Amino acid sequence: MRRRRLQMDTNDASEVNLTPMLDVVFIMLIFFIVTTSFIKESGVEIQRPQSSAATPRPDAQVMVALTAEGAVWVDGQPVDAHRVGAEVAALVSEQGGVVIQADRESTTGLLVEVMDRLREAGVEDVAVAATRSGS
């Protein structure tokens, strides 16, 4: 009888309680989700021009990219230059702004056309992205 009791005690002691480990993993997951910063990109590789007066713009809600080939991209989707104002106006809210990322090889005419289309659609908060150059 005593032998049976010892065997039962060893079986109980060999089990591993995973509950504390799962609690720690979930707490770490929540920590990483909360502390992660999400960077919004335009969806196209752009060579931005350099500027010594460039300032960060963390409140940008919609990214518009102008490629060297003259294509216009809005949040990773190609858009016709004539329809860019309507597309962006549908995406932007009252608090958000628009950042235009124009490739250094793109034409100034395309940049001005896109800015005009955005203004016509009622988008007032428009900025042009640049890379900060070392002074």
Contacts in CASP RR format, 6 or more apart in sequence:
PFRMAT RR
TARGET T0000
AUTHOR 0000-0000-0000
METHOD contacts of the structure
MODEL  1
MRRRRLQMDTNDASEVNLTPMLDVVFIMLIFFIVTTSFIKESGVEIQRPQ
SSAATPRPDAQVMVALTAEGAVWVDGQPVDAHRVGAEVAALVSEQGGVVI
QADRESTTGLLVEVMDRLREAGVEDVAVAATRSGS
40 60 0 8 1.000
40 61 0 8 1.000
40 63 0 8 1.000
40 75 0 8 1.000
41 63 0 8 1.000
41 76 0 8 1.000
42 63 0 8 1.000
42 64 0 8 1.000
42 65 0 8 1.000
42 73 0 8 1.000
42 75 0 8 1.000
42 76 0 8 1.000
42 101 0 8 1.000
43 63 0 8 1.000
43 65 0 8 1.000
43 73 0 8 1.000
43 75 0 8 1.000
43 76 0 8 1.000
44 65 0 8 1.000
44 67 0 8 1.000
44 71 0 8 1.000
44 73 0 8 1.000
44 76 0 8 1.000
46 65 0 8 1.000
46 66 0 8 1.000
46 67 0 8 1.000
46 101 0 8 1.000
46 102 0 8 1.000
46 103 0 8 1.000
46 129 0 8 1.000
47 68 0 8 1.000
47 103 0 8 1.000
47 104 0 8 1.000
47 105 0 8 1.000
48 101 0 8 1.000
48 102 0 8 1.000
48 103 0 8 1.000
48 104 0 8 1.000
48 129 0 8 1.000
48 130 0 8 1.000
48 131 0 8 1.000
49 102 0 8 1.000
49 104 0 8 1.000
49 130 0 8 1.000
49 131 0 8 1.000
50 130 0 8 1.000
50 131 0 8 1.000
50 132 0 8 1.000
50 133 0 8 1.000
51 130 0 8 1.000
51 131 0 8 1.000
51 132 0 8 1.000
51 133 0 8 1.000
52 132 0 8 1.000
52 133 0 8 1.000
52 134 0 8 1.000
52 135 0 8 1.000
54 129 0 8 1.000
54 130 0 8 1.000
54 131 0 8 1.000
54 132 0 8 1.000
54 133 0 8 1.000
57 99 0 8 1.000
57 127 0 8 1.000
57 129 0 8 1.000
59 95 0 8 1.000
59 96 0 8 1.000
59 97 0 8 1.000
60 96 0 8 1.000
60 97 0 8 1.000
60 98 0 8 1.000
60 99 0 8 1.000
60 127 0 8 1.000
61 91 0 8 1.000
61 92 0 8 1.000
61 93 0 8 1.000
61 95 0 8 1.000
61 96 0 8 1.000
61 97 0 8 1.000
61 98 0 8 1.000
62 74 0 8 1.000
62 75 0 8 1.000
62 88 0 8 1.000
62 91 0 8 1.000
62 92 0 8 1.000
62 96 0 8 1.000
62 97 0 8 1.000
62 98 0 8 1.000
62 99 0 8 1.000
63 74 0 8 1.000
63 75 0 8 1.000
63 76 0 8 1.000
63 98 0 8 1.000
63 99 0 8 1.000
63 101 0 8 1.000
64 72 0 8 1.000
64 73 0 8 1.000
64 74 0 8 1.000
64 84 0 8 1.000
64 88 0 8 1.000
64 98 0 8 1.000
64 99 0 8 1.000
64 100 0 8 1.000
64 101 0 8 1.000
64 114 0 8 1.000
64 118 0 8 1.000
65 72 0 8 1.000
65 73 0 8 1.000
65 74 0 8 1.000
65 76 0 8 1.000
65 100 0 8 1.000
65 101 0 8 1.000
65 102 0 8 1.000
65 103 0 8 1.000
66 72 0 8 1.000
66 73 0 8 1.000
66 100 0 8 1.000
66 101 0 8 1.000
66 102 0 8 1.000
66 103 0 8 1.000
66 106 0 8 1.000
66 110 0 8 1.000
66 111 0 8 1.000
66 114 0 8 1.000
67 73 0 8 1.000
67 103 0 8 1.000
67 106 0 8 1.000
68 103 0 8 1.000
68 104 0 8 1.000
68 105 0 8 1.000
68 106 0 8 1.000
70 81 0 8 1.000
70 106 0 8 1.000
70 107 0 8 1.000
70 110 0 8 1.000
71 78 0 8 1.000
72 78 0 8 1.000
72 79 0 8 1.000
72 80 0 8 1.000
72 81 0 8 1.000
72 84 0 8 1.000
72 110 0 8 1.000
72 114 0 8 1.000
73 79 0 8 1.000
74 84 0 8 1.000
74 87 0 8 1.000
74 88 0 8 1.000
74 91 0 8 1.000
75 91 0 8 1.000
79 87 0 8 1.000
81 110 0 8 1.000
81 113 0 8 1.000
81 114 0 8 1.000
81 117 0 8 1.000
82 117 0 8 1.000
84 114 0 8 1.000
84 117 0 8 1.000
84 118 0 8 1.000
85 114 0 8 1.000
85 117 0 8 1.000
85 118 0 8 1.000
85 120 0 8 1.000
85 121 0 8 1.000
85 123 0 8 1.000
86 121 0 8 1.000
88 98 0 8 1.000
88 118 0 8 1.000
88 121 0 8 1.000
88 123 0 8 1.000
89 118 0 8 1.000
89 121 0 8 1.000
89 122 0 8 1.000
89 123 0 8 1.000
92 98 0 8 1.000
92 123 0 8 1.000
96 125 0 8 1.000
97 123 0 8 1.000
97 125 0 8 1.000
97 126 0 8 1.000
97 127 0 8 1.000
98 118 0 8 1.000
98 123 0 8 1.000
98 125 0 8 1.000
98 126 0 8 1.000
98 127 0 8 1.000
99 126 0 8 1.000
99 127 0 8 1.000
99 128 0 8 1.000
99 129 0 8 1.000
100 111 0 8 1.000
100 114 0 8 1.000
100 115 0 8 1.000
100 126 0 8 1.000
100 127 0 8 1.000
100 128 0 8 1.000
100 129 0 8 1.000
101 129 0 8 1.000
102 110 0 8 1.000
102 111 0 8 1.000
102 128 0 8 1.000
102 129 0 8 1.000
111 128 0 8 1.000
115 126 0 8 1.000
118 126 0 8 1.000
119 126 0 8 1.000
END
